[in-house]
Amino acid sequence: MTYTEMNIVGFEQIMEQLETVKDPEIDTVSIIDLGMVERLDRAGATIDIDILPTFLGCPALPIIQKNIKQALLRITGVESVNVTFVHSPPWTSDRINEKGQQGLKAFGIAPPPEFLEADGSWHIDCPYCSSTYVTLDNLFGPTACRSILYCKSCKNPFEAMKPVSTL
């Protein structure tokens, strides 16, 4: 992120409002939790914000854009909000903060693994029972950034965030 608390008037209020903007598919995490905010600037009554989509072609981007504008326009003195989706640097799952990881678990999605094995494999614990006895059911989940796994301990299928991209 390229902003600092020192150079933006009303920074804390802006961040509070952005915390209310949830992922439309996962209502337990905000765009802040997911690390989607790349740049934030305020010039008088205008806020400019650059957002990193979690994956290219995300169908929720218009909803996220509308929700960001609505949230920031609630701030006294803000008259316009410019939301730009940027792709550089690419969003990766390592941008998810601790609160976001807890929010994912609460929703039933395993947070991304912290590291990859030397052979490129990755291991996820079940978000329901914390078991390590899980298998990959399908690398391709409902979105490009998630996979489907199955816990052999509690017998629940669940989604997991894919590991950090190295592309």
Contacts in CASP RR format, 6 or more apart in sequence:
PFRMAT RR
TARGET T0000
AUTHOR 0000-0000-0000
METHOD contacts of the structure
MODEL  1
MTYTEMNIVGFEQIMEQLETVKDPEIDTVSIIDLGMVERLDRAGATIDID
ILPTFLGCPALPIIQKNIKQALLRITGVESVNVTFVHSPPWTSDRINEKG
QQGLKAFGIAPPPEFLEADGSWHIDCPYCSSTYVTLDNLFGPTACRSILY
CKSCKNPFEAMKPVSTL
1 35 0 8 1.000
1 37 0 8 1.000
1 38 0 8 1.000
1 39 0 8 1.000
1 40 0 8 1.000
2 38 0 8 1.000
2 39 0 8 1.000
2 40 0 8 1.000
3 11 0 8 1.000
3 39 0 8 1.000
3 40 0 8 1.000
3 41 0 8 1.000
4 11 0 8 1.000
5 11 0 8 1.000
5 12 0 8 1.000
8 14 0 8 1.000
8 40 0 8 1.000
8 41 0 8 1.000
8 42 0 8 1.000
9 42 0 8 1.000
9 44 0 8 1.000
10 42 0 8 1.000
10 75 0 8 1.000
13 75 0 8 1.000
14 40 0 8 1.000
14 42 0 8 1.000
14 47 0 8 1.000
14 72 0 8 1.000
14 75 0 8 1.000
15 32 0 8 1.000
17 71 0 8 1.000
17 72 0 8 1.000
17 74 0 8 1.000
17 75 0 8 1.000
18 30 0 8 1.000
18 31 0 8 1.000
18 32 0 8 1.000
18 37 0 8 1.000
18 68 0 8 1.000
18 71 0 8 1.000
18 72 0 8 1.000
19 30 0 8 1.000
19 32 0 8 1.000
19 33 0 8 1.000
20 30 0 8 1.000
20 71 0 8 1.000
21 30 0 8 1.000
21 31 0 8 1.000
21 32 0 8 1.000
21 64 0 8 1.000
21 67 0 8 1.000
21 68 0 8 1.000
21 71 0 8 1.000
22 28 0 8 1.000
22 29 0 8 1.000
22 30 0 8 1.000
22 31 0 8 1.000
22 67 0 8 1.000
23 29 0 8 1.000
23 30 0 8 1.000
23 31 0 8 1.000
23 34 0 8 1.000
23 54 0 8 1.000
23 60 0 8 1.000
23 64 0 8 1.000
24 60 0 8 1.000
24 63 0 8 1.000
24 64 0 8 1.000
24 67 0 8 1.000
25 60 0 8 1.000
25 142 0 8 1.000
25 143 0 8 1.000
26 103 0 8 1.000
26 104 0 8 1.000
26 107 0 8 1.000
26 109 0 8 1.000
27 107 0 8 1.000
28 100 0 8 1.000
28 103 0 8 1.000
28 104 0 8 1.000
28 106 0 8 1.000
28 107 0 8 1.000
29 96 0 8 1.000
29 99 0 8 1.000
29 100 0 8 1.000
29 103 0 8 1.000
29 104 0 8 1.000
29 107 0 8 1.000
30 100 0 8 1.000
31 37 0 8 1.000
31 51 0 8 1.000
31 64 0 8 1.000
31 68 0 8 1.000
32 97 0 8 1.000
33 96 0 8 1.000
33 97 0 8 1.000
33 99 0 8 1.000
33 100 0 8 1.000
33 103 0 8 1.000
34 54 0 8 1.000
34 95 0 8 1.000
34 96 0 8 1.000
34 100 0 8 1.000
35 52 0 8 1.000
35 91 0 8 1.000
35 95 0 8 1.000
35 96 0 8 1.000
35 97 0 8 1.000
36 51 0 8 1.000
36 52 0 8 1.000
36 53 0 8 1.000
36 54 0 8 1.000
36 64 0 8 1.000
36 91 0 8 1.000
36 95 0 8 1.000
37 49 0 8 1.000
37 50 0 8 1.000
37 51 0 8 1.000
37 52 0 8 1.000
38 50 0 8 1.000
38 51 0 8 1.000
38 52 0 8 1.000
38 86 0 8 1.000
38 89 0 8 1.000
39 48 0 8 1.000
39 49 0 8 1.000
39 50 0 8 1.000
39 86 0 8 1.000
40 47 0 8 1.000
40 48 0 8 1.000
40 49 0 8 1.000
40 50 0 8 1.000
41 47 0 8 1.000
41 48 0 8 1.000
41 49 0 8 1.000
42 48 0 8 1.000
45 77 0 8 1.000
45 78 0 8 1.000
45 79 0 8 1.000
45 80 0 8 1.000
46 78 0 8 1.000
46 79 0 8 1.000
46 80 0 8 1.000
46 81 0 8 1.000
46 82 0 8 1.000
47 72 0 8 1.000
47 75 0 8 1.000
47 78 0 8 1.000
47 80 0 8 1.000
47 81 0 8 1.000
47 82 0 8 1.000
48 81 0 8 1.000
48 82 0 8 1.000
48 84 0 8 1.000
49 68 0 8 1.000
49 72 0 8 1.000
49 81 0 8 1.000
49 82 0 8 1.000
49 83 0 8 1.000
49 84 0 8 1.000
50 84 0 8 1.000
50 85 0 8 1.000
50 86 0 8 1.000
51 64 0 8 1.000
51 65 0 8 1.000
51 68 0 8 1.000
51 83 0 8 1.000
51 84 0 8 1.000
51 85 0 8 1.000
51 86 0 8 1.000
52 85 0 8 1.000
52 86 0 8 1.000
52 87 0 8 1.000
52 89 0 8 1.000
52 90 0 8 1.000
52 91 0 8 1.000
52 95 0 8 1.000
53 61 0 8 1.000
53 85 0 8 1.000
53 87 0 8 1.000
53 91 0 8 1.000
54 91 0 8 1.000
54 143 0 8 1.000
54 144 0 8 1.000
54 145 0 8 1.000
55 91 0 8 1.000
55 143 0 8 1.000
55 144 0 8 1.000
55 145 0 8 1.000
56 87 0 8 1.000
56 144 0 8 1.000
58 143 0 8 1.000
61 85 0 8 1.000
65 83 0 8 1.000
65 85 0 8 1.000
68 81 0 8 1.000
68 83 0 8 1.000
69 81 0 8 1.000
69 83 0 8 1.000
72 78 0 8 1.000
72 81 0 8 1.000
73 79 0 8 1.000
73 81 0 8 1.000
90 165 0 8 1.000
90 167 0 8 1.000
92 164 0 8 1.000
92 165 0 8 1.000
93 111 0 8 1.000
93 112 0 8 1.000
93 145 0 8 1.000
93 161 0 8 1.000
93 162 0 8 1.000
93 163 0 8 1.000
93 164 0 8 1.000
93 165 0 8 1.000
94 112 0 8 1.000
94 164 0 8 1.000
96 104 0 8 1.000
96 111 0 8 1.000
96 112 0 8 1.000
96 161 0 8 1.000
100 111 0 8 1.000
101 111 0 8 1.000
104 110 0 8 1.000
104 111 0 8 1.000
104 127 0 8 1.000
104 161 0 8 1.000
105 111 0 8 1.000
105 127 0 8 1.000
108 127 0 8 1.000
108 128 0 8 1.000
108 158 0 8 1.000
108 159 0 8 1.000
109 127 0 8 1.000
109 146 0 8 1.000
109 158 0 8 1.000
109 159 0 8 1.000
109 160 0 8 1.000
109 161 0 8 1.000
110 124 0 8 1.000
110 125 0 8 1.000
110 126 0 8 1.000
110 127 0 8 1.000
110 149 0 8 1.000
110 158 0 8 1.000
110 159 0 8 1.000
110 160 0 8 1.000
110 161 0 8 1.000
111 127 0 8 1.000
111 160 0 8 1.000
111 161 0 8 1.000
112 160 0 8 1.000
112 161 0 8 1.000
112 162 0 8 1.000
112 163 0 8 1.000
112 164 0 8 1.000
113 122 0 8 1.000
113 123 0 8 1.000
113 124 0 8 1.000
113 163 0 8 1.000
115 122 0 8 1.000
116 122 0 8 1.000
116 163 0 8 1.000
116 164 0 8 1.000
117 123 0 8 1.000
122 163 0 8 1.000
123 132 0 8 1.000
123 134 0 8 1.000
124 134 0 8 1.000
124 149 0 8 1.000
124 160 0 8 1.000
125 131 0 8 1.000
125 132 0 8 1.000
125 134 0 8 1.000
126 132 0 8 1.000
126 133 0 8 1.000
126 134 0 8 1.000
126 149 0 8 1.000
126 151 0 8 1.000
126 153 0 8 1.000
126 154 0 8 1.000
126 156 0 8 1.000
126 158 0 8 1.000
127 158 0 8 1.000
127 160 0 8 1.000
128 151 0 8 1.000
128 154 0 8 1.000
128 156 0 8 1.000
128 158 0 8 1.000
129 151 0 8 1.000
129 153 0 8 1.000
129 154 0 8 1.000
129 156 0 8 1.000
131 151 0 8 1.000
131 152 0 8 1.000
131 153 0 8 1.000
131 154 0 8 1.000
133 151 0 8 1.000
133 152 0 8 1.000
133 153 0 8 1.000
134 149 0 8 1.000
134 150 0 8 1.000
134 151 0 8 1.000
134 152 0 8 1.000
135 149 0 8 1.000
135 150 0 8 1.000
135 152 0 8 1.000
136 147 0 8 1.000
136 148 0 8 1.000
136 149 0 8 1.000
137 147 0 8 1.000
137 148 0 8 1.000
137 149 0 8 1.000
137 150 0 8 1.000
137 157 0 8 1.000
138 147 0 8 1.000
138 148 0 8 1.000
139 147 0 8 1.000
140 147 0 8 1.000
140 148 0 8 1.000
141 147 0 8 1.000
141 148 0 8 1.000
141 159 0 8 1.000
142 159 0 8 1.000
145 161 0 8 1.000
145 162 0 8 1.000
146 159 0 8 1.000
146 160 0 8 1.000
146 161 0 8 1.000
146 162 0 8 1.000
147 159 0 8 1.000
147 160 0 8 1.000
147 162 0 8 1.000
148 157 0 8 1.000
148 158 0 8 1.000
148 159 0 8 1.000
148 160 0 8 1.000
149 157 0 8 1.000
149 158 0 8 1.000
149 159 0 8 1.000
149 160 0 8 1.000
150 156 0 8 1.000
150 157 0 8 1.000
150 158 0 8 1.000
151 157 0 8 1.000
151 158 0 8 1.000
END
